[in-house]
């Protein structure tokens, strides 16, 4: 290092710490667990409404088509049931949010 000059790394450096808060550990645990089925929606529109509601609470979800209904072969896959999955750490909150037990 040149005398009198401070590098960008030195100005922005923060001390390293291996300690995590309990909230951080729970967040990591929640994000690293398996997917579980939350519910089944009758069609894509209902499934996307549920997923949007979950998203307002920061709950990630995915869906899977389980029943190919009328119209799926003509590129209009709105019909047909969808299973909605969430991480196991989010399932209790998600069920309470959508009103299922």
C-alpha positions in Angstrom: 0.0 0.0 0.0 1.2 3.5 -0.8 1.8 5.8 2.1 -1.1 8.2 2.6 -3.5 6.4 0.2 -6.4 4.2 1.4 -7.8 1.6 -1.0 -11.5 1.1 -1.6 -11.3 -2.2 0.2 -9.9 -0.6 3.3 -12.6 2.1 3.4 -15.4 -0.4 3.0 -14.0 -3.2 5.1 -16.2 -4.5 7.9 -15.0 -6.9 10.5 -15.8 -10.6 9.8 -18.0 -12.3 12.2 -19.1 -16.0 12.4 -21.9 -15.2 14.8 -25.5 -15.3 13.4 -28.6 -14.1 15.1 -31.3 -16.7 15.8 -33.6 -15.0 13.3 -30.9 -15.3 10.6 -30.5 -19.0 11.4 -34.2 -19.6 11.2 -34.4 -17.7 7.9 -31.6 -19.9 6.4 -33.2 -23.1 7.8 -36.6 -22.1 6.3 -35.1 -21.4 2.9 -33.1 -24.6 2.8 -35.8 -27.2 3.5 -37.8 -29.4 1.2 -41.0 -28.5 -0.7 -44.3 -29.7 0.6 -47.7 -29.6 -1.0 -49.8 -26.8 0.3 -53.1 -27.2 -1.6 -54.7 -28.0 -4.9 -56.3 -25.2 -7.0 -59.0 -26.0 -9.6 -57.3 -24.0 -12.3 -54.4 -21.7 -13.2 -56.2 -18.5 -12.3 -57.1 -19.7 -8.8 -53.5 -21.1 -8.3 -52.0 -17.7 -9.3 -54.3 -15.9 -6.9 -53.1 -18.1 -4.1 -49.5 -17.7 -5.1 -49.9 -13.9 -5.2 -51.4 -13.9 -1.7 -48.4 -16.0 -0.5 -46.0 -13.7 -2.2 -47.4 -10.7 -0.2 -46.0 -12.4 2.9 -42.7 -13.3 1.3 -43.5 -17.0 0.9 -42.0 -18.5 -2.2 -44.2 -21.1 -4.0 -44.3 -23.1 -7.2 -47.1 -25.0 -9.0 -47.4 -28.1 -11.0 -50.2 -29.1 -13.4 -51.7 -32.3 -12.3 -54.8 -32.6 -14.4 -54.8 -31.7 -18.1 -58.2 -30.2 -18.7 -60.0 -29.0 -21.8 -57.9 -26.6 -23.8 -54.4 -27.7 -22.7 -53.6 -29.1 -26.0 -54.4 -25.9 -27.9 -51.9 -23.8 -26.0 -54.6 -22.5 -23.6 -53.5 -24.2 -20.4 -55.7 -22.2 -18.0 -57.9 -25.2 -17.1 -56.7 -28.2 -15.2 -55.9 -28.5 -11.5 -52.6 -27.2 -10.0 -50.8 -28.4 -6.9 -49.1 -25.5 -5.0 -45.9 -26.2 -3.1 -44.1 -24.2 -0.4 -41.0 -24.8 1.6 -41.7 -26.9 4.7 -40.6 -24.0 7.0 -43.4 -21.8 5.4 -46.2 -24.3 5.4 -47.9 -23.4 8.7 -47.9 -19.7 7.8 -49.1 -20.4 4.3 -52.0 -22.6 5.5 -53.1 -19.9 8.0 -52.8 -17.3 5.2 -55.0 -19.2 2.8 -57.4 -20.5 5.5 -56.5 -24.2 5.4 -55.7 -26.5 8.2 
